């Protein structure tokens, strides 16, 4: 099938879906679902030539605002068949791949992430409802990821912001065999709640630098009072600079002091203004530094993926 025919088919499917999707108005446009057999639905970087790394499944954050179709139907989701929407997601994915892909095989799907308006409401119910559609794509993409790779290899799940929320939800769908190959899940800029941990035996808080099968979670603020409950009211957290769960601080890039506050459980930074991340609609970068999460600690994260992957492989040899 040609790309033109595929796009036409996708548009037709979207029109049908906008009418029949349960619980949504017929006046709301629902973009067509991605076809994960189509290589244009992925950013893939295969760098593990020595078979010593991991397969990384990365979930991108929120890039789109509510938008209107040509015939004025509102849409609350990214359209993966829209080249502009894909290019927005690719901006983040390519930067993430620059530090996560070396020595690893990196896979990042485009998915119909919900728009920023859901999060601006700061309503748990609204976000939960709007995440139903993105999670259909994320679960389909993860199944495709498993089919694409050698499932005897270790793998990592990572996501930022909405992608981190999707990471938590994806862990809830995991079976024991799949989990046995999980190096770690990196929840960057979102929370893990007590209810989340009750819904999955595979959401286990990281306790140090090299434990495996664990979840790494953190959120960054200038002062604890700036923590946003919707995003950062988490029951697990770790400092990605020194990989401690207590209050002992660590120095990052020689000038930035990072410590883990215990209540709320957020990272507090000093010596770093985060001024390059402008406040947005009262929900992000307003005392918190939400937009820094995958970038400020990129060297720490890259090194840690390597450390945990090596630990997983050594454990496998010992079994």
ZAMARGU-4260 file (C-alpha; in steps of 0.2 Angstrom, whole numbers, plus 5000, padded with zeros to 4 digits):
<rodrens>
0) 5000/5000/5000 | 5007/5017/4996 | 5009/5031/5009 | 4996/5041/5001 | 4983/5027/5001
5) 4988/5023/5019 | 4985/5041/5024 | 4968/5041/5015 | 4963/5025/5024 | 4969/5033/5041
10) 4958/5048/5038 | 4943/5038/5034 | 4946/5027/5049 | 4947/5043/5060 | 4930/5049/5053
15) 4922/5033/5058 | 4930/5032/5075 | 4925/5050/5079 | 4907/5044/5077 | 4908/5027/5086
20) 4920/5028/5100 | 4910/5025/5116 | 4909/5040/5128 | 4915/5053/5116 | 4904/5066/5107
25) 4901/5063/5088 | 4907/5081/5086 | 4924/5076/5092 | 4938/5071/5080 | 4947/5055/5085
30) 4963/5053/5074 | 4966/5036/5066 | 4976/5024/5076 | 4994/5021/5072 | 4999/5005/5062
35) 5015/4999/5071 | 5020/4988/5056 | 5023/5005/5047 | 5041/5011/5050 | 5035/5029/5050
40) 5027/5026/5067 | 5044/5023/5075 | 5060/5031/5079 | 5072/5016/5080 | 5091/5017/5083
45) 5100/5000/5084 | 5117/5002/5092 | 5119/4986/5102 | 5132/4978/5090 | 5141/4969/5104
50) 5125/4962/5112 | 5129/4969/5129 | 5116/4983/5131 | 5097/4983/5132 | 5082/4987/5122
55) 5074/5003/5127 | 5056/5007/5124 | 5054/5026/5126 | 5037/5036/5128 | 5037/5054/5123
60) 5029/5068/5133 | 5015/5080/5128 | 5017/5091/5112 | 5000/5096/5106 | 4987/5108/5111
65) 4969/5106/5107 | 4966/5109/5088 | 4953/5110/5075 | 4951/5100/5059 | 4948/5108/5042
70) 4929/5106/5046 | 4931/5113/5063 | 4929/5097/5073 | 4939/5099/5090 | 4953/5086/5093
75) 4961/5082/5110 | 4974/5071/5104 | 4990/5071/5093 | 4987/5064/5076 | 5001/5052/5072
80) 4997/5053/5053 | 5000/5071/5053 | 5019/5074/5048 | 5019/5090/5059 | 5014/5081/5075
85) 5026/5068/5072 | 5040/5081/5069 | 5036/5088/5086 | 5037/5072/5095 | 5053/5068/5085
90) 5061/5083/5092 | 5061/5076/5110 | 5064/5058/5104 | 5080/5062/5095 | 5087/5071/5110
95) 5083/5057/5121 | 5090/5044/5109 | 5106/5055/5109 | 5110/5049/5126 | 5100/5033/5129
100) 5103/5024/5112 | 5123/5023/5113 | 5126/5004/5116 | 5108/5000/5116 | 5094/4997/5104
105) 5081/5011/5105 | 5063/5011/5100 | 5051/5026/5102 | 5033/5025/5095 | 5023/5039/5090
110) 5006/5038/5099 | 4990/5048/5100 | 4995/5057/5116 | 4982/5068/5124 | 4984/5087/5123
115) 4990/5098/5136 | 4973/5104/5140 | 4969/5088/5150 | 4983/5092/5162 | 4980/5111/5163
120) 4963/5106/5172 | 4974/5098/5186 | 4960/5085/5187 | 4964/5067/5190 | 4948/5061/5183
125) 4950/5071/5167 | 4968/5065/5164 | 4962/5047/5168 | 4948/5048/5155 | 4959/5056/5142
130) 4973/5043/5144 | 4962/5029/5139 | 4965/5032/5120 | 4984/5035/5122 | 4986/5019/5132
135) 4977/5009/5118 | 4992/5015/5107 | 5005/5012/5120 | 5000/4995/5124 | 4999/4991/5105
140) 5016/4998/5102 | 5023/4988/5117 | 5017/4972/5109 | 5025/4977/5093 | 5041/4981/5102
145) 5041/4964/5109 | 5038/4956/5092 | 5052/4966/5085 | 5066/4961/5097 | 5074/4946/5104
150) 5064/4944/5120 | 5078/4935/5129 | 5087/4952/5130 | 5085/4964/5144 | 5074/4979/5141
155) 5071/4996/5149 | 5055/5007/5148 | 5057/5026/5150 | 5045/5040/5148 | 5044/5059/5152
160) 5029/5068/5159 | 5013/5060/5150 | 5025/5047/5144 | 5030/5043/5162 | 5012/5042/5166
165) 5010/5030/5152 | 5025/5020/5158 | 5017/5018/5175 | 5001/5012/5167 | 5010/5000/5156
170) 5018/4992/5171 | 5001/4987/5177 | 4998/4976/5161 | 5014/4967/5162 | 5015/4948/5164
175) 5028/4939/5175 | 5038/4932/5160 | 5040/4950/5152 | 5044/4957/5169 | 5058/4945/5171
180) 5068/4954/5158 | 5064/4972/5164 | 5080/4981/5169 | 5071/4996/5175 | 5057/5008/5172
185) 5061/5026/5172 | 5047/5038/5177 | 5053/5055/5173 | 5042/5069/5179 | 5027/5060/5185
190) 5021/5051/5201 | 5019/5033/5207 | 5004/5032/5219 | 5001/5019/5233 | 4986/5014/5222
195) 4998/5011/5207 | 5009/5000/5218 | 4993/4990/5223 | 4988/4987/5205 | 5005/4979/5200
200) 5017/4968/5209 | 5030/4974/5196 | 5031/4993/5202 | 5045/4991/5214 | 5054/5007/5221
205) 5073/5008/5216 | 5083/5008/5232 | 5100/5011/5225 | 5111/5012/5209 | 5111/4994/5202
210) 5095/4985/5208 | 5085/4978/5194 | 5066/4976/5190 | 5063/4992/5199 | 5055/5009/5195
215) 5065/5025/5196 | 5054/5040/5199 | 5058/5059/5203 | 5051/5076/5201 | 5061/5093/5202
220) 5056/5109/5211 | 5065/5124/5217 | 5056/5123/5234 | 5045/5109/5241 | 5030/5121/5241
225) 5030/5122/5222 | 5026/5103/5220 | 5011/5100/5209 | 5000/5086/5217 | 4994/5080/5200
230) 5012/5077/5194 | 5022/5074/5209 | 5012/5067/5223 | 5022/5051/5223 | 5025/5038/5236
235) 5042/5032/5228 | 5057/5043/5223 | 5076/5043/5221 | 5089/5055/5218 | 5096/5052/5201
240) 5113/5060/5205 | 5118/5049/5220 | 5105/5035/5219 | 5100/5038/5237 | 5082/5038/5244
245) 5087/5048/5259 | 5090/5067/5261 | 5109/5066/5258 | 5112/5078/5244 | 5123/5077/5228
250) 5133/5089/5217 | 5128/5089/5199 | 5139/5098/5186 | 5150/5105/5200 | 5137/5119/5204
255) 5120/5111/5206 | 5115/5104/5223 | 5102/5091/5222 | 5093/5084/5237 | 5078/5073/5240
260) 5065/5080/5251 | 5055/5067/5261 | 5038/5077/5262 | 5033/5079/5248 | 5045/5067/5240
265) 5053/5079/5227 | 5070/5084/5221 | 5075/5101/5227 | 5089/5109/5217 | 5099/5124/5222
270) 5112/5133/5210 | 5101/5131/5195 | 5087/5143/5190 | 5079/5132/5176 | 5076/5149/5168
275) 5077/5141/5150 | 5061/5133/5154 | 5047/5146/5154 | 5031/5144/5165 | 5017/5137/5155
280) 4998/5140/5159 | 5001/5139/5177 | 5004/5120/5177 | 5023/5117/5173 | 5039/5127/5177
285) 5030/5138/5190 | 5042/5135/5204 | 5044/5117/5199 | 5056/5114/5185 | 5046/5100/5176
290) 5053/5102/5159 | 5071/5099/5165 | 5068/5081/5170 | 5075/5071/5156 | 5089/5084/5152
295) 5096/5090/5168 | 5101/5072/5173 | 5104/5065/5156 | 5122/5060/5160 | 5116/5051/5176
300) 5102/5042/5167 | 5113/5036/5153 | 5126/5029/5165 | 5113/5021/5176 | 5105/5012/5162
305) 5122/5005/5158 | 5125/5000/5176 | 5108/4992/5179 | 5109/4983/5162 | 5126/4976/5167
310) 5119/4970/5184 | 5104/4962/5175 | 5116/4952/5163 | 5127/4947/5178 | 5112/4941/5187
315) 5106/4931/5172 | 5123/4922/5171 | 5123/4918/5189 | 5106/4909/5188
</rodrens>
